[in-house]
Amino acid sequence: MEDKEDYDYEQHFGSSYIFSLTFAAGIFTEFIGTCLINLMGLCVCMLLSSTEHSLGVLSVGMAFGLAYLVVVTMLQEKGACHFNPCFSFSSLFLGHVSLLYCCTSVCAQVLGAGLAATILHLSFGNQWDAKAMIVYVPGDLSVFSVLVCEFVGSLLILCSKNVPFENTATKNYFVATAIIISVTIFMPYSGGSMNPARAIGPSLSYHLKETIPPNIWVYWVGPLAASAVSVFLLFCGVLYKGDLF
């Protein structure tokens, strides 16, 4: 299921599609892709928690950004490749996917992130601090400040995602770059999630079930609000396809 302008999305709203292998493959792609991205990104979080690395924040940003680029390149022919509830909801607002596909994708993404955290904890929990996978919330920042950080960071990523590109590979590079920039800038202030599945996923692990971040709703409301705003900007003509694309 490709997220392209010239794609016939009408076929994705019928019962014949919902019970088809194409639908199942798209949902499984969301699950395994989100799992792989978080495996790579959260692994770096755990590794850096045991070292005093001056480029820790940049390293985490590059890990998530490059992981997204690699995974979406591998799986883009198998599904919509959202790997982030924000992407799924923005596609829903644009009419590219059905509500059922969107909700099922979000569930698959959350479960994929949870599986990644479980695998890392079982594999390296005795060597590294597994709690490093939980989004870090500075105690001196207000909830509103964290919400704004998540909103702005998500909006940057979503704008790069929703701008119409003629070349899908070019879009993937732009999105990956936006992820690197957003995570690097906002990680010290909000934990740099910009992905609700990444925020709640590690807490689904049995070993980390008591580590749900405080005010977890911020990591859903901020990014999802950004998805709605990005679609509004697209319809208003703020985001448009220029000569570069």
N, C-alpha and C positions, 0 to 999 in steps of 0.2 A: 504493500500500500504506500505509494509514493506521495509526498506532500508537494505537489507541483501545480502550477497555475493551470496548465492545460489538461489536468487529470479529470476524468469523468467521475466525480464524487457521488453521483446519483446512485451508482450501483452499490454503494456502501450503506444504504439505508433500508434495504429490503431484508426480509427474513432469510431468503436464500443465501445472502452474503453472511449474515450473522452466524449461521450454522455451517459455514464453509471452512475449508482448510486455510484459505487465504486470511480469514479473520483470525483463526487460531494462530497462524504463523506470525501475524502482525503483533498479537498480544505476547506471544512467546519471545519475539524479538525485543519488545520493550522490557520484558523481564530479564533476559540474559544480557542485553546491552547495558541496562542500568546496573546490573550486578558487576559486569566487567569494569565499567567506569569507576564504580565505587571501590572495587577491589584495588585498583591502581591508585586512586586518589587517597583513600583511607589508609592504605599501606604506607604511603609517604607520611601521612599525619602521625602514625604510630612510630615510624622510624625516627622522625625528627624529634619526637617527644623525649627520646632517650639521648639526644645529643644537643649541644649548644651551637646550633648552626645559624650563622648570621643571615643566611638567605632562606630561612625556613618558610616564611610566608610566600615568597616568590616560588619556591620549590613546590609548595602545595598547589598554588595556582597553575603552574605549568603541568603538574601531574594531572589535574582534573581537565585542563584544556586539551592537552595532547591525548589523554585517554579518550575524550569525546571524539576528537578528530579521527583517531585510529578506529574506534568502534563504529562510528557512523559510516566511515568509508567501507568497512567490511560488511555491514548489514543493511546499507541503504536500499538494496534491491529487495529486501525481505519484508520491510514494513515502513511505517511513517518515521520511525527512528526519532522519537521525541526524547525519551530518557529523562524527562523532566515534566512534572505535572503542569508547569507553566506553559510549556510548548503544546501540551495536549489541550489545555483550555483555550489557548489562543487559536489553535486550529479549529476548535469547536465554535468559537465566536466568529471565525471567518467562514464557517460552513463547510470546512474541509473534511470533517469527520462527524459521525453521529454522536449523540450523547452517550449511548451505550458503549461505543468504542472508546470514547474519552474516559469514562469512569472506569472501565475495565483496564485500560492502559495505566491509569493512575494507580490502581490497586497492584498491578503487575510491577510497576516501578518501585513502589514502596516495599513490596516483598523482595524484589531484586536487591535493593539496598540493604535490607535486613539480612538476606543470605550472605552478602559480601561481608558484612560486619561479623556474622557468625563464623564464617570460614577463617577470617583473619584472627579472630579471638582464639579459636581452637588451634590455629597453626602457630601463632606467635604471642599468645597471651601471657606465656611464662617469661618471655624475653622483653617485650615492650609493653607500655602502658595502654591497655585497650580503651581506657576512658578518653584517650586522645582522639578517638573517632567521633566523640560527641561534640557538637558545635559549642565553641567557647563563647560565653557571654560575659564580657567585662562587668564587674560589679559596680563600677562608677558611672555607667551609662544608664540613662532612663530607658524604659521600654519603648517610648516613642522614638528615641534616637536609633535604637536597634531596628525598629520598624522602617524608619526612613532609609537606613543603610541597605536593608534587604530590598526595599522597593527600588531604590536608585540602581543598585547593582543588577537586579533582575531586569529592570527596564533597559539597561544598556545591552544586555545579552539578547533580550527579546526583540529589540529594534534591529539588531544585526540578523536575527533569525527571520523576521517578518518582511524585511525589505526584499522585493522581488528580484531574483537573480536569474539570468539566463543560464548560467553555469552552476550546477549544483556543487561542484567541487569548490568553487570560489566561495559560495555561501558557507560551506563547512569550515573553511579557513577563517572566515570572518567571525563566525560564532565561537570557534575555538579561541581566537585571539581575545574576543570579548570576555569569555570565561576566565582566561588568564588574568586580564586586567581587573575584572570585578573582584575575583577572589583575592588577588594580591592587595588591592586597595582596602577592601572592606573586612577582610578576615580579622584584623586586630580590633575591630569595633563591633562586629555582629557575629563573628565566627565564619563569615564568608560562605554561607550555605548557598543562597540563591537557587535552591532546589529543595522543595518541601520533602521529597522522597529521601534525599541525603540527610536532611535534618532529623526526621523521625525514624528512618530505617535502622540505624544502629541500636536504637532503643527497643526494637522488636526482637533483638537477639536475647535469648534466655539469660545469658550471662550479664547483659547490660540493661535488663528490664527496669531497674530502679534508677536509671540515669537519664530519664527523660528531661531535657532542658526546661528550665522554668520559662513560663510564657511561650510555650511551644507554638501557640496560635500565631505569634508574630511571623514565624517562618513559613506560614501558609498564607496569611492575609497579605503581607507585603509583596511576595512574588506573584500571587494571583491577581492582586490589584494592578500590578505592573503589566500583566498579560492583557488585562482589559484596556489599559491606557495605551499600550503599544498598538492594539487593533484600532483604537480610536484615532491614533496618529496616522495610521495607514489609510483609513477611510477619509481623513481630513486632507490627505495629500502631503503631509509633512514627511512621511517616508515614501520615497518614490524610486523608481528605477532610473538611474542616471547613466551617462555614457560609460562610467567606469565599470558598470555591471553588464 
